Amino acid sequence: MPLDVGELVDRAREGQPRAVARLISLVEDAHPRLREVAAALTPHTGRARVIGLTGPPGVGKSTSTSMLLSALRAEGKRVGVLAIDPSSPFSGGALLGDRIRMTEHATDPGVFIRSMATRGHLGGLSWATPQAVRVLDAAGFDVVLIETVGVGQSEVDVVKLADTIVVLLAPGLGDGIQAAKAGVLEIADVFVVNKADRDGAETVVRDLKQMIAYARREIRGESWRQPIVRTVAARGEGAQDLVKALSEHHDWLVSHGELERRRAERAADEVAAIALRELQARLTDLHGGGHLPAVAKKVVERELDPYAAADELLAALRAGRG
C-alpha cells in the first residue's frame, strides 16, 4: 500500500495512535520519504512542552515518569512519552520496554507511550528522538516526556531536546551526587529526591542544597534557582509539588526569553546533525567511488598531508564527484 504522508499526518493530528506510531516508525527507520514527513509536520509544531527525566540507574525514573504522567492527565493535558531504552543485541529494538511499567495508562486515549532503542547511540538518547518529539508535538500533545536510559553522567544529550530537565536522585545508591556531578547534575532545572521515605534522603537533599549554593556563587546576574522536590513515586507522593516546580520553571523560561533561546539552540543542533549525516553519506559514496581511498593513499605516500587531503576531499564533495 503506497504511503500517503499528508493523510498520515492528518490522522496523527486527529489523535489516532496508529498514525502517530507509524510516523515514529518512519523516523526510526530513516524512511526514504523522511524529508517529506518532516516538511508536513513542521507547521504544526512548537506548542508542546518538552520535559526530560534523567538520573543514575535505580532512582525510579520509570515510576516517576508514570507518576508525573498521572498528575498531568489529572489536569487534562495530553501527554506523549518517549522512553529511551538500551538496544537489544539481537533485534536492535528496545530492550527494557518501559510501556510494560506504565500499563495503567495503556488504555488512556490522552496518552501515547513509545519505547525507543538507543541503537548504540551514546548520551542516553536515540538518534531519532528529535524527530519523534516533533511527531508528538505536531500530533497535538501538550507535554512530551523523555525518559532517558539511565547510564549516569553520559546522558547529558537530553539537554539538547528538553525545555526542562528533571534530574532524579535517591538515597541508598552510594555516593550518588559525587558519581554524577561531572555530568548529569549540571544540566538540572529541577531536582527530585525520590524514595524520600528512606533513610538517607535528607542527606541527599542537604548535599544538593550545598551544591546549588556553591554553584550560584559562580553565576552573575539573575538565574533560575533549581528547586528540590521530595517524592515517593511508588505511592504518588510529591506529584503535585513536581508539577508546580515544572510550571514555575516554564513560566521563568518564557518571562526571561530563555525558552526561545533554548529552542533556537535545539534547532541549530538538529540542523547540524542532519547536515553531518548527509556529509557522512556523501563521504561513503566517495569511498565507494574510489576517491577517498585515492586521497588516503597520497597521505600514506607522503604526497599530501592530512589537512591538504581533507581539502581535496571537500573540493570533490563540492564538485559532486564520486
Buried (B, 14 or more C-beta within 10 A) or exposed (E): EEEEBEEBBEBBBEBBBEBBBBBBBBBBEEBEEBEBBBEBBEEBBEEBBBBBBBBBEBBBBBBBBBBBBBBBBEEEBBBBBBBBBBBBEEEEBBBBEBBEBBEEBEEBEBBBBBBBBBBEBEBBBBBBBBBBBBBBBBBBBBBBBBBBBBBBBBBBBBBBBBBBBBBBBBBEBEEBBEBBBEBBBBBBBBBBBBBBEEEBBEEBBEBBEEBBEEBEEEEEEEEBEBBBBBBBBBEBBBBEBBBEBBEBBBEBBEEEEBBEEBBEEBEEBBEEEBEEEEEEEBBEBBBEEEBBEBBBEBBEEEEBEEEEBEEBBEEBBEEEEB
